[in-house]
Amino acid sequence: MTVPGLRERKKRRTRDALIREALERFTTQGYEGTTVDEIVEAVEVSQRTFFRYFSSKEEVAFAVQQMVEERFVRTLGERPPDEGPLDALRNAVLSAWDTIGEAITEVVPVELYLRTFRLIESTPALLAVHLRRSTEMEETISRIIADREGLDVDGDPRPRIAVAAFSGVMRVTGQLWGRGTDQSLETMRALTERYLDHIGPALAPHWRDAS
């Protein structure tokens, strides 16, 4: 693995500092009530530096989430080709959670990540962006699944249906995790695994007869 040079490490530290400061301010004084000027003043950089890393406040608000999503998409693309669609999705998200915790905490504390999740859910402007981004992510994942199965995503509904079920589980577990008392990443992973394992039984024709 190539070790980043001094210049790259300094750029990474500046970017991470901007993310931490922005998310801390968003979650304590509100997204709309925070300005880029306040963020850059606290980090002691210029507005020009901020916009070198982020195009807007919106982009920095979703920076950690973007990292999580990119890790998942990359992991999904690396799953063995003999795995079925739902198994590939399940194993990719659990494998990503096995490694993403360290990546998240290198940028922000888990507690701040959780507060940001709640902020997005409770801020209309951010929630609208979140829903749009979720729709775009579902389409990306659907196409990956279709390619894995050798299907035309526009001609066969199964990839989008499978991803819709998967995405629904992810939304539910995220909301449950955010409202729970144990808000560790380990708990999030365990909750995700439990609910993903119930997709099959939930889609069974009859529930009462299930063992």
Secondary structure, 3 states (H helix, E strand, C coil): CCCCCHHHHHHHHHHHHHHHHHHHHHHHHCCCCCCHHHHHHHHCCCHHHHHHHCCCHHHHHCHHHHHHHHHHHHHHHCCCCCCCHHHHHHHHHHHHHHHHHHHHHHHCCHHHHHHHHHHHHHCHHHHHHHHHHHHHHHHHHHHHHHHHHCCCCCCCCHHHHHHHHHHHHHHHHHHHHHHCCCCCHHHHHHHHHHHHCCHHHHCCCCCCCCC
